[in-house]
């Protein structure tokens, strides 16, 4: 039976409980037990829920104290092992990476937190994966839509069929039709199972996609380019339409920024390469250009130019409005009048917003390279990694850098890489140290090994429930922000498992440099292990992201 883990990224929507309840009600649900050969019994190896709510609230007006994490998620008891991980509010692509990298399952089934799985979903998932491993097509389709019989490439992913319930007493609204488009979407991760080897080979999801938009199309394109086949399976998942206000169609135009990234990565044919389907980019650009011509003619007191621009804008906007209104509810139907008002208001705004987002995305991603990008910053744990560990040290005279520390950091600075330190200092909470003593020790470390771009310290104890203590990713996220880089452009070097776990949760490369106090379980679980700082930095700069074994790793 294929080993499978279910990964669910979430931002804490109430629909999460509904999904997890439907998972727990699976007809095949049974606790995981080891068989005679150590294989898993019925049921996924585990369910991994990745909480992607920010660890630090961005809006102080909410009344929540800065630095205090949100309330725990409502996660019911399941018949399978279930873990909740934190990803720090970095988007669904990053959250999914945190989830699949934390599990060793051979297959990873991704579900969105707003879907519901029928009672036979897990049985059919297992059948889909068994067919994929034996290359039995069972009528499934490849990435080109052809029957997969006799496929010469291994199956790397199997998509579930999405069913979107729509009203039966009226025509669907624009937002309902938008959601219903998921029925035909290629490789949507609302329900998509990937072989772990395929995810490893392409370094998972591209975390430069911050929204639930295009990140799945990009992953599928890279998996296919790596030599894997994708197909549709026989299982079905229900995707209800989420409640939304009248301006949701304007807000989703932010996805045009992600389209700009795909254009940068795949060229003019990016829609074909990623199976994204046609878009209205040229029409929106023409609408905005017509408006600009009209306004310019008006400003220049050239009435013919102004009239031509205004007439063209009116024609294009009217056509856009007609395309949105025609398939929607009629005024005599329930909600039809309100829908018409929404279409009138948003049809005039959408082209401008879409073009603005596209231009902003083109500028932001103008130098985007392949995923993952190079490491631009290296973050070190302090005690046991950068300096020899002296428990609760508050004496600068006791500072002793580890062998080669100065040379390694000088080399990083010479190469233009930023340097930071992320350190738990629970001695402050325990009353064994003061913040001033910690600062004095840090200044002495800088005197001995050279300047450090940022010091990120957690002063709390293990039982304080703070959001910053490693293995939480918050210190890494703060360090990246202070250094002006993205978390996925960082590497973290440490001597215990919490350092590596914090790196993984932040999307950074994690490298373990064991010391006599490092537990064997931590060494076994670490994706990259090195004998010393120099070797650790060399591994980190290879930018494997902790997903591939690296020749020369010390195990």
C-alpha positions as CSV (number, residue, x, y, z in Angstrom):
1,X,0.0,0.0,0.0
2,X,1.5,3.4,-1.0
3,X,2.6,5.4,2.0
4,X,0.9,8.7,2.1
5,X,0.7,11.8,4.2
6,X,-2.0,14.5,4.0
7,X,-0.8,18.1,4.1
8,X,-3.3,20.8,4.8
9,X,-2.2,24.5,4.7
10,X,-4.6,26.8,6.6
11,X,-5.1,30.4,7.7
12,X,-7.5,29.3,10.4
13,X,-10.8,29.5,8.4
14,X,-13.8,27.8,10.0
15,X,-13.9,25.4,7.0
16,X,-10.7,23.7,8.4
17,X,-12.8,21.9,11.0
18,X,-15.2,20.7,8.3
19,X,-12.4,19.3,6.2
20,X,-10.8,17.5,9.2
21,X,-14.1,16.1,10.3
22,X,-14.6,14.7,6.8
23,X,-11.1,13.2,6.9
24,X,-11.9,11.5,10.2
25,X,-15.1,10.0,8.8
26,X,-13.3,8.1,6.0
27,X,-14.7,4.6,5.6
28,X,-11.2,3.2,5.6
29,X,-10.0,5.2,8.5
30,X,-8.0,3.1,11.0
31,X,-5.1,3.9,13.3
32,X,-1.7,3.5,11.7
33,X,0.1,0.3,12.8
34,X,3.2,-1.4,11.6
35,X,2.8,-4.5,9.5
36,X,5.2,-7.5,9.4
37,X,7.6,-5.7,7.1
38,X,7.2,-2.4,8.9
39,X,4.8,-1.1,6.2
40,X,2.0,1.2,7.3
41,X,-1.5,-0.2,7.7
42,X,-4.6,1.5,6.3
43,X,-4.7,5.2,6.7
44,X,-2.1,7.9,5.9
45,X,1.1,7.9,7.8
46,X,-0.1,11.2,9.3
47,X,-2.0,14.4,8.7
48,X,0.1,17.5,8.8
49,X,-1.8,20.8,9.3
50,X,0.3,23.8,8.6
51,X,-0.9,26.9,10.4
52,X,0.1,29.8,8.1
53,X,-1.3,32.6,10.3
54,X,1.4,35.3,11.0
55,X,3.3,34.8,14.2
56,X,3.3,38.5,14.8
57,X,0.1,40.4,14.1
58,X,0.7,43.1,11.5
59,X,-2.3,45.2,12.5
60,X,-1.9,46.7,16.0
61,X,-5.5,48.0,15.9
62,X,-6.8,44.5,16.4
63,X,-6.0,44.8,20.1
64,X,-3.7,41.8,20.1
65,X,-0.4,42.4,21.7
66,X,2.5,42.4,19.2
67,X,4.4,39.1,19.3
68,X,1.6,37.1,20.6
69,X,0.5,34.3,18.3
70,X,-3.1,33.6,17.4
71,X,-5.2,31.2,19.3
72,X,-4.6,27.5,18.6
73,X,-6.4,26.0,15.7
74,X,-9.6,24.0,16.1
75,X,-8.2,20.5,15.3
76,X,-10.4,17.5,16.2
77,X,-9.1,14.1,17.2
78,X,-8.4,12.0,14.1
79,X,-8.0,8.3,13.8
80,X,-4.5,9.0,12.4
81,X,-1.5,10.8,13.9
82,X,-1.9,14.6,13.3
83,X,0.7,17.4,13.7
84,X,0.2,21.1,13.6
85,X,3.2,23.1,12.3
86,X,3.7,26.8,11.9
87,X,5.0,28.5,8.8
88,X,4.8,32.2,9.8
89,X,2.2,33.6,7.4
90,X,4.3,33.3,4.2
91,X,1.6,32.0,1.9
92,X,0.2,28.6,0.8
93,X,3.3,27.6,-1.3
94,X,5.6,28.1,1.7
95,X,3.1,26.3,4.0
96,X,2.9,23.3,1.8
97,X,6.7,23.1,1.7
98,X,6.9,23.1,5.4
99,X,4.3,20.3,5.5
100,X,5.8,17.9,3.0
101,X,9.4,18.4,4.1
102,X,8.4,17.5,7.6
103,X,7.2,14.1,6.6
104,X,9.0,11.2,5.0
105,X,5.9,9.7,3.2
106,X,6.4,8.4,-0.2
107,X,3.3,10.2,-1.5
108,X,2.1,13.6,-0.2
109,X,-1.6,14.5,-0.8
110,X,-2.3,18.2,-0.6
111,X,-5.7,19.4,0.4
112,X,-6.9,23.0,0.7
113,X,-8.6,23.9,4.0
114,X,-11.9,24.8,2.3
115,X,-12.7,21.5,0.7
116,X,-14.6,18.5,1.9
117,X,-13.7,14.9,1.1
118,X,-16.4,12.2,0.6
119,X,-16.4,9.0,2.6
120,X,-14.7,7.0,-0.1
121,X,-12.0,9.6,-0.8
122,X,-9.2,7.9,0.9
123,X,-9.9,4.5,-0.6
124,X,-9.9,6.0,-4.0
125,X,-6.8,8.0,-3.3
126,X,-5.0,4.8,-2.4
127,X,-6.3,3.2,-5.7
128,X,-5.1,6.3,-7.6
129,X,-1.6,6.0,-6.1
130,X,-1.4,2.2,-6.6
131,X,-2.3,2.7,-10.2
132,X,0.4,5.4,-10.5
133,X,3.0,3.2,-9.0
134,X,2.2,0.3,-11.3
135,X,1.6,2.6,-14.2
136,X,-2.0,1.4,-14.7
137,X,-3.8,4.2,-16.5
138,X,-7.4,3.2,-15.5
139,X,-8.5,5.9,-18.0
140,X,-6.4,8.6,-16.4
141,X,-5.1,11.4,-18.4
142,X,-1.5,12.7,-18.8
143,X,-0.5,16.3,-18.7
144,X,-1.4,16.6,-22.4
145,X,-4.9,15.1,-21.9
146,X,-4.0,11.8,-23.7
147,X,-4.6,8.4,-22.2
148,X,-1.6,7.4,-20.1
149,X,-1.4,3.8,-21.3
150,X,2.1,2.8,-22.1
151,X,3.5,6.0,-20.6
152,X,7.3,5.9,-20.8
153,X,7.8,8.3,-17.9
154,X,6.9,7.6,-14.3
155,X,3.9,9.2,-12.7
156,X,4.9,12.0,-10.4
157,X,1.4,13.3,-9.4
158,X,-2.3,12.4,-9.5
159,X,-5.0,15.1,-9.3
160,X,-8.4,14.6,-7.7
161,X,-11.5,15.7,-9.6
162,X,-13.0,18.8,-8.1
163,X,-16.8,19.2,-7.8
164,X,-18.1,22.7,-7.1
165,X,-21.7,22.8,-6.0
166,X,-23.6,25.6,-7.6
167,X,-27.1,27.0,-6.9
168,X,-30.0,25.0,-8.6
169,X,-32.6,27.8,-8.3
170,X,-30.7,30.5,-10.2
171,X,-27.8,31.2,-12.4
172,X,-24.4,31.3,-10.7
173,X,-22.8,34.7,-9.8
174,X,-19.5,35.8,-11.2
175,X,-17.7,34.6,-8.0
176,X,-19.4,31.3,-8.1
177,X,-18.5,30.8,-11.7
178,X,-14.9,31.8,-10.9
179,X,-14.8,29.0,-8.2
180,X,-16.4,26.5,-10.6
181,X,-13.5,27.0,-12.9
182,X,-11.5,24.8,-10.6
183,X,-13.4,21.8,-12.1
184,X,-11.3,22.1,-15.2
185,X,-8.2,23.6,-13.7
186,X,-5.0,21.6,-14.4
187,X,-3.2,20.2,-11.3
188,X,-4.9,22.4,-8.7
189,X,-3.6,21.6,-5.3
190,X,-7.0,21.8,-3.7
191,X,-6.6,18.0,-4.1
192,X,-3.3,17.0,-5.7
193,X,-1.0,14.1,-4.6
194,X,2.6,14.2,-5.5
195,X,5.3,11.6,-5.3
196,X,7.9,12.8,-2.8
197,X,10.7,12.1,-5.2
198,X,9.2,14.5,-7.6
199,X,8.9,17.2,-5.0
200,X,12.4,16.7,-3.9
201,X,13.7,16.9,-7.5
202,X,12.2,20.3,-8.1
203,X,12.7,21.7,-4.6
204,X,8.9,21.9,-3.9
205,X,6.7,24.9,-4.4
206,X,8.2,28.2,-5.4
207,X,7.7,30.4,-2.4
208,X,7.8,33.6,-4.4
209,X,4.1,32.9,-5.1
210,X,2.5,34.5,-1.9
211,X,-1.1,33.7,-2.9
212,X,-3.2,30.6,-3.6
213,X,-2.7,31.3,-7.3
214,X,-0.4,30.0,-9.9
215,X,1.9,28.2,-7.4
216,X,0.3,24.9,-8.3
217,X,0.6,25.5,-12.1
218,X,4.3,26.4,-11.7
219,X,5.0,23.3,-9.7
220,X,3.3,21.1,-12.2
221,X,5.3,22.7,-15.0
222,X,8.6,22.1,-13.3
223,X,7.6,18.5,-12.3
224,X,6.8,17.7,-15.9
225,X,10.0,19.3,-17.2
226,X,11.9,17.1,-14.7
227,X,10.6,14.0,-16.6
228,X,7.5,13.1,-14.6
229,X,4.0,12.5,-15.9
230,X,0.9,13.9,-14.2
231,X,-2.5,12.4,-14.5
232,X,-6.1,12.8,-13.2
233,X,-7.3,10.1,-10.8
234,X,-10.7,8.6,-9.9
235,X,-11.3,10.3,-6.6
236,X,-13.5,13.3,-6.1
237,X,-13.3,16.2,-3.7
238,X,-16.0,18.8,-3.0
239,X,-15.0,22.4,-3.2
240,X,-17.8,24.6,-1.8
241,X,-17.9,28.3,-2.9
242,X,-16.5,30.5,-0.1
243,X,-18.6,33.4,1.0
244,X,-17.2,36.7,-0.4
245,X,-18.1,40.4,-0.6
246,X,-18.9,42.3,-3.7
247,X,-15.3,43.4,-4.3
248,X,-13.6,40.0,-4.2
249,X,-13.3,40.1,-8.0
250,X,-11.1,43.2,-7.7
251,X,-8.9,41.8,-4.9
252,X,-8.1,38.6,-6.9
253,X,-6.6,40.8,-9.6
254,X,-3.4,40.6,-7.4
255,X,-2.8,37.3,-9.1
256,X,-1.6,39.3,-12.1
257,X,1.6,39.8,-10.1
258,X,2.1,36.1,-10.1
259,X,1.4,35.9,-13.9
260,X,4.3,38.3,-14.3
261,X,6.6,35.9,-12.5
262,X,5.4,33.0,-14.8
263,X,6.1,35.2,-17.8
264,X,9.6,36.0,-16.5
265,X,10.3,32.3,-15.9
266,X,8.7,30.7,-19.0
267,X,8.6,33.4,-21.6
268,X,5.8,34.5,-23.8
269,X,4.3,30.9,-24.0
270,X,4.0,30.6,-20.2
271,X,0.2,30.0,-20.4
272,X,0.8,27.0,-22.6
273,X,3.7,25.7,-20.6
274,X,1.8,25.9,-17.3
275,X,-1.6,24.9,-18.7
276,X,-3.0,28.2,-17.3
277,X,-5.5,28.8,-20.0
278,X,-6.3,32.1,-21.7
279,X,-6.6,35.4,-19.9
280,X,-7.8,38.9,-20.4
281,X,-4.5,40.7,-20.1
282,X,-4.4,42.2,-23.6
283,X,-8.1,43.4,-23.3
284,X,-7.5,45.0,-19.9
285,X,-4.3,46.7,-21.2
286,X,-6.3,48.0,-24.2
287,X,-9.0,49.3,-21.9
288,X,-6.5,51.2,-19.7
289,X,-4.7,52.5,-22.7
290,X,-8.0,53.9,-24.2
291,X,-8.7,55.6,-20.9
292,X,-5.3,57.1,-20.8
293,X,-5.7,58.4,-24.4
294,X,-9.0,59.9,-23.5
295,X,-7.6,61.7,-20.5
296,X,-4.5,62.9,-22.3
297,X,-6.7,64.3,-25.1
298,X,-8.9,66.0,-22.6
299,X,-5.8,67.5,-20.8
300,X,-4.4,68.7,-24.2
301,X,-7.7,70.2,-25.2
302,X,-7.9,67.9,-28.2
303,X,-11.6,66.8,-28.2
304,X,-11.3,64.3,-31.1
305,X,-8.5,62.4,-29.3
306,X,-10.5,62.6,-26.0
307,X,-13.6,61.4,-27.7
308,X,-11.8,58.5,-29.5
309,X,-10.3,57.4,-26.2
310,X,-13.6,57.6,-24.4
311,X,-15.5,55.7,-27.0
312,X,-12.9,52.9,-27.1
313,X,-12.9,52.7,-23.4
314,X,-16.7,52.6,-23.3
315,X,-16.8,49.8,-25.9
316,X,-14.2,47.7,-24.2
317,X,-15.7,48.1,-20.8
318,X,-19.2,47.4,-22.1
319,X,-18.0,44.2,-23.7
320,X,-16.3,43.2,-20.5
321,X,-19.5,43.9,-18.5
322,X,-21.6,41.9,-21.0
323,X,-19.3,38.9,-20.7
324,X,-19.7,38.9,-16.9
325,X,-23.4,39.7,-16.7
326,X,-24.7,37.4,-19.5
327,X,-24.1,34.0,-17.7
328,X,-25.1,35.4,-14.3
329,X,-28.5,35.7,-12.5
330,X,-31.2,37.8,-14.0
331,X,-32.6,40.8,-12.1
332,X,-35.8,38.8,-11.4
333,X,-33.9,36.0,-9.8
334,X,-32.8,36.0,-6.1
335,X,-29.8,38.4,-5.7
336,X,-29.8,39.3,-9.4
337,X,-30.2,43.0,-8.9
338,X,-27.4,43.1,-6.3
339,X,-25.2,41.1,-8.7
340,X,-25.8,43.5,-11.5
341,X,-24.8,46.5,-9.3
342,X,-21.6,44.6,-8.4
343,X,-20.8,43.9,-12.0
344,X,-21.3,47.5,-13.0
345,X,-19.0,48.8,-10.3
346,X,-16.2,46.3,-10.6
347,X,-16.1,46.0,-14.4
348,X,-14.9,49.6,-14.6
349,X,-12.3,49.1,-11.9
350,X,-10.9,45.6,-12.7
351,X,-8.9,46.6,-15.9
352,X,-7.0,49.3,-14.1
353,X,-6.3,47.2,-11.0
354,X,-5.2,44.2,-13.2
355,X,-2.8,46.3,-15.2
356,X,-1.4,48.0,-12.2
357,X,-0.7,44.6,-10.5
358,X,0.8,43.2,-13.7
359,X,3.2,46.2,-14.0
360,X,4.2,45.9,-10.3
361,X,4.8,42.2,-10.7
362,X,6.9,42.7,-13.8
363,X,9.1,45.2,-11.9
364,X,9.4,43.0,-8.8
365,X,10.3,39.8,-10.7
366,X,12.3,41.5,-13.4
367,X,15.5,39.6,-12.3
368,X,13.8,36.4,-11.1
369,X,15.8,33.2,-11.6
370,X,15.0,29.6,-11.3
371,X,13.6,28.2,-8.1
372,X,15.2,28.1,-5.5
373,X,17.2,31.3,-5.7
374,X,20.8,31.6,-4.3
375,X,21.5,32.0,-0.6
376,X,22.1,35.6,0.3
377,X,22.4,35.4,4.0
378,X,23.7,32.9,6.5
379,X,22.3,32.8,10.1
380,X,24.1,31.1,12.9
381,X,23.0,29.7,16.2
382,X,25.3,31.2,18.9
383,X,26.1,28.8,21.7
384,X,27.6,25.5,20.5
385,X,27.8,26.7,16.9
386,X,29.6,30.1,16.6
387,X,31.2,29.9,20.1
388,X,31.8,27.1,22.5
389,X,28.8,26.5,24.7
390,X,29.1,27.9,28.2
391,X,25.7,27.4,29.9
392,X,23.9,30.7,30.6
393,X,27.1,32.7,29.9
394,X,27.0,36.3,30.9
395,X,30.7,36.8,31.0
396,X,32.4,38.2,27.9
397,X,35.7,36.8,29.1
398,X,34.4,33.3,28.7
399,X,33.7,33.7,25.0
400,X,35.7,31.2,22.9
401,X,34.8,31.1,19.1
402,X,34.8,27.7,17.6
403,X,37.8,26.8,15.3
404,X,37.7,28.6,12.0
405,X,34.7,30.9,12.9
406,X,36.5,34.1,12.1
407,X,37.7,32.8,8.7
408,X,34.3,31.4,7.8
409,X,32.5,34.7,8.5
410,X,35.2,36.8,6.8
411,X,34.8,34.6,3.7
412,X,31.0,35.2,3.8
413,X,31.4,38.9,4.1
414,X,34.0,39.0,1.3
415,X,31.5,37.1,-0.9
416,X,28.9,39.8,-0.2
417,X,26.6,37.5,2.0
418,X,24.8,38.9,5.0
419,X,25.4,37.4,8.4
420,X,23.0,37.1,11.4
421,X,22.7,35.2,14.6
422,X,19.5,33.6,15.9
423,X,19.7,32.4,19.5
424,X,17.5,31.2,22.3
425,X,18.6,32.8,25.6
426,X,16.2,31.3,28.2
427,X,18.7,32.3,30.9
428,X,17.0,35.8,30.8
429,X,13.6,34.3,31.6
430,X,15.1,32.0,34.3
431,X,16.7,35.0,36.0
432,X,20.2,33.7,35.4
433,X,21.2,36.4,33.0
434,X,20.2,40.0,32.2
435,X,19.6,41.3,28.7
436,X,22.6,43.6,29.3
437,X,24.9,40.6,30.0
438,X,23.7,38.9,26.8
439,X,24.4,42.1,24.8
440,X,27.9,42.3,26.3
441,X,28.6,38.7,25.3
442,X,27.3,39.4,21.8
443,X,29.6,42.5,21.5
444,X,32.6,40.4,22.5
445,X,31.7,37.8,19.9
446,X,31.6,40.5,17.3
447,X,35.0,41.7,18.5
448,X,36.4,38.1,18.0
449,X,34.7,37.1,14.8
450,X,33.8,40.4,13.1
451,X,30.5,42.3,12.5
452,X,27.2,40.6,12.5
453,X,24.3,42.1,10.5
454,X,21.6,41.3,13.0
455,X,21.2,39.7,16.4
456,X,17.8,38.0,17.0
457,X,17.4,36.8,20.5
458,X,14.5,35.0,22.2
459,X,14.6,35.9,25.9
460,X,11.8,33.5,26.9
461,X,11.7,30.1,28.6
462,X,10.5,26.9,27.2
463,X,7.1,27.1,29.0
464,X,6.4,30.8,28.2
465,X,4.5,30.0,25.0
466,X,6.2,32.8,23.1
467,X,6.2,32.8,19.3
468,X,9.9,33.4,18.8
469,X,11.7,30.5,20.6
470,X,13.2,28.0,18.2
471,X,12.0,25.7,16.7
472,X,9.5,28.5,15.8
473,X,10.6,30.2,12.6
474,X,10.1,33.7,13.9
475,X,13.7,34.5,14.8
476,X,14.7,33.5,11.2
477,X,11.9,35.5,9.7
478,X,12.9,38.6,11.8
479,X,16.6,38.1,10.8
480,X,15.7,37.9,7.1
481,X,13.6,41.1,7.4
482,X,16.4,42.9,9.2
483,X,18.9,41.9,6.6
484,X,16.7,42.8,3.6
485,X,16.4,39.3,2.2
486,X,13.6,36.7,1.9
487,X,13.5,33.8,4.3
488,X,14.1,31.3,1.4
489,X,17.3,33.2,0.6
490,X,18.7,32.3,4.0
491,X,20.7,29.4,5.4
492,X,20.6,28.5,9.1
493,X,23.6,26.7,10.8
494,X,23.1,25.2,14.2
495,X,24.0,22.4,16.5
496,X,20.6,21.0,17.6
497,X,17.4,19.9,16.0
498,X,15.5,23.1,17.0
499,X,17.8,25.1,14.7
500,X,17.1,22.9,11.7
501,X,13.4,22.8,12.4
502,X,13.3,26.6,12.6
503,X,15.1,26.8,9.3
504,X,12.6,24.4,7.7
505,X,9.6,26.2,9.1
506,X,11.0,29.5,7.7
507,X,11.8,28.0,4.3
508,X,15.5,28.4,4.8
509,X,18.3,25.9,4.2
510,X,19.1,24.1,7.5
511,X,22.5,22.6,8.2
512,X,23.4,20.7,11.5
513,X,26.9,20.8,12.9
514,X,26.7,18.2,15.7
515,X,28.5,18.6,19.0
516,X,28.8,16.1,21.9
517,X,25.4,17.3,23.2
518,X,23.6,16.8,19.9
519,X,21.2,13.8,20.1
520,X,21.5,11.0,17.6
521,X,17.9,11.4,16.7
522,X,18.5,15.0,15.7
523,X,21.4,14.0,13.5
524,X,19.3,11.3,11.8
525,X,16.5,13.8,11.2
526,X,18.6,16.6,9.8
527,X,18.5,17.1,6.0
528,X,22.1,18.3,5.9
529,X,24.9,17.5,8.4
530,X,28.4,18.9,8.4
531,X,31.5,18.3,10.4
532,X,32.3,22.0,11.0
533,X,31.3,25.5,10.2
534,X,33.3,25.6,6.9
535,X,31.7,22.4,5.6
536,X,28.3,23.6,6.8
537,X,28.5,26.9,4.8
538,X,29.7,25.0,1.8
539,X,26.6,22.7,1.9
540,X,24.3,25.7,2.5
541,X,25.6,27.6,-0.4
542,X,25.0,24.6,-2.7
543,X,21.3,25.7,-2.1
544,X,19.8,22.3,-1.8
545,X,17.1,23.5,0.5
546,X,17.4,20.4,2.6
547,X,15.7,18.3,0.0
548,X,18.6,16.3,-1.6
549,X,21.5,14.4,-0.1
550,X,24.7,16.2,-0.8
551,X,28.0,14.4,-1.6
552,X,30.4,14.9,1.2
553,X,27.7,15.3,3.9
554,X,28.9,14.0,7.3
555,X,26.4,11.4,8.6
